[in-house]
Amino acid sequence: MFLINQVIIFTVGASLASFAVLVGMRVPAQASVIFPRSYCDHCSQTLAVEDLVPVLSYFINGGHSRCCRQPLSFLYFIFEFIGGSSALIIYYILVESYRPELAWQLLLTSFFGIIFTVSDLQTFTLPNSVMKFFLLFSFLYQLLFYGSDIGWTTLGSLGLFSVLLALYIMKPGSLGAGDVKLMVVFSLLYGLTETILIVFLASGLGILFFIFSLVIRRGKSLKKLPFGVFLFFSAGVILLLDSVFLSFF
Ligand SMILES: [Zn+2]
């Protein structure tokens, strides 16, 4: 029975992640996230139920679509795996160390992180329609767990917003509008200190990635960097460190 629970939790997480990937692909393309049902990226045929089993379908079909035998993006597999693992970690955080505030942070981070990562990788945008939901959920999170400080937190977020906005206006191109909004939402979800830590880590990783890409591409520099991806990755790393280290104390 022990393993069955784990498999169910992993599958639920991976399915949620699979939905997040779909949202991340369809929203920037202005397509509905509900209709049509999932279809093949290559021949547009509607996928059967057995093609939609997270992670497993990818392996059973050897990384190819069943309808037209075209290679499937490895990204699906990666995101489903991340979603499933996050669900397991959330489960343990709730059951073993009972820290619901961390569990909620991890849930919102992985779900919105996958949507924004897919969108940022494909179009270099973080869609406003999704950002509104992320803002709403982060605000509710803050209200639910740290309601008595909501005034101060909101003030802190507005302060951060003015600093970033000033930077955005004075140095055009240094920051994307989406990145500014994302950092402000982060300050509601993680608090100001944690957000600054995340931004530092993301910038460091971004610079490393940029240098690495220069070497790989023999000196041709990238025109744009999907900074939202680095922000979410860093948030994930810091949350994981939080859940691992704090569980020892
Ligand atoms: Zn196909």
Residues whose N, C-alpha, C, O or C-beta is under 5 A from the ligand:
A	BS01	ZN	C40 H42 C43 S44 S65 C67 C68
